[in-house]
């Protein structure tokens, strides 16, 4: 199980994968400015293991227009893997809207009370999100294969590491990155929902 992936990607479902999520040298939305999204504020719950296994995320808007997110995967003795012990981690988020799309840029602050792993310390992980008409929050992770295709085609500047699980970093300057992410082509890099959450009332 890859606890690093859990720490960066805001969902325990990522523990089954082997590589780090796509990172960016510039946060998405830099050119329009970041504002804490009041729609996120509060406690949310999503299911990531069947039939049990809940993850809780609480979003705390800050006065500097960032948002602090606290993720908790409660202990569950019925599971036979590392997640049986539970996990908790803290992130700083910057949120912005580009056209019809809303993005959050995540940086890990701590993982189970410890400093971020060296592999992800200080790195920015772009995520796409939306709040559905029924109030559900859906978060999408940047798809590695789609990002690699965009980079190789020249549509978006970036680097691709060596090997089957080479880390991908978007290196486009803020103006170019935001212009691309405001288009359907940018939205298309976020292929599958990472997690669906319902607000706890």
C-alpha positions, 0 to 999 in steps of 0.5 A, spaced: 500 500 500 502 506 498 501 511 503 504 517 499 499 517 494 494 517 499 497 523 502 497 527 496 491 525 492 486 527 498 483 520 498 485 513 500 482 510 494 489 512 491 493 507 496 492 502 490 497 505 485 504 506 485 506 513 482 505 520 485 500 524 482 501 529 476 504 535 479 505 542 477 510 548 478 505 553 478 498 552 481 492 552 476 488 559 477 494 563 478 492 569 473 485 569 476 487 569 483 485 564 489 479 565 493 477 560 498 470 556 496 465 557 501 461 551 498 467 546 500 466 549 508 464 543 512 465 536 514 464 531 508 464 523 508 465 518 502 466 511 501 472 508 499 472 501 501 466 496 500 462 495 504 465 499 509 471 504 509 469 511 510 474 517 509 472 524 512 474 531 509 473 537 513 475 544 509 477 550 513 477 556 509 483 561 512 483 569 512 489 568 506 484 565 501 487 558 502 483 552 505 486 547 510 483 540 509 484 535 514 483 528 512 481 522 516 480 515 514 478 512 521 481 505 524 478 499 521 480 492 524 476 488 519 481 490 514 487 486 513 492 492 510 495 498 513 489 502 512 486 498 518 490 503 523 487 509 520 490 515 517 490 522 518 493 528 514 493 535 513 493 539 506 493 547 504 489 548 498 488 554 493 482 554 489 480 558 483 475 558 477 477 558 470 471 559 466 466 553 468 471 549 471 473 549 478 480 547 481 484 546 487 491 546 488 493 541 494 500 541 498 501 536 504 502 539 510 503 533 515 501 526 514 499 522 521 502 528 524 509 527 521 512 532 516 511 530 508 515 525 505 521 528 501 518 525 495 512 530 495 514 536 500 512 542 497 509 540 491 503 542 488 498 537 486 492 540 481 485 537 482 478 538 479 472 539 483 465 540 482 459 540 487 453 537 483 446 539 484 444 534 489 450 537 493 455 531 492 462 533 492 466 530 486 474 530 486 478 528 480 485 527 479 489 529 473 490 523 469 497 521 468 496 518 461 492 524 458 497 529 461 503 525 458 499 525 451 498 533 452 505 534 453 508 529 448 503 533 443 506 540 445 499 542 447 502 543 454 509 544 457 511 539 462 516 533 463 515 526 464 520 521 468 523 515 466 520 508 466 513 505 466 511 510 472 515 516 471 513 522 475 509 527 470 510 535 472 507 540 468 512 546 467 507 551 463 508 558 465 501 560 469 498 564 463 499 558 459 497 553 464 491 557 466 489 558 458 489 551 457 485 549 463 480 553 462 478 549 455 475 543 454 482 540 453 484 542 460 478 539 463 479 532 459 485 531 463 481 529 469 478 523 466 475 519 472 472 521 479 477 520 484 472 520 490 464 522 491 463 526 498 456 528 501 456 533 506 455 531 513 449 535 516 
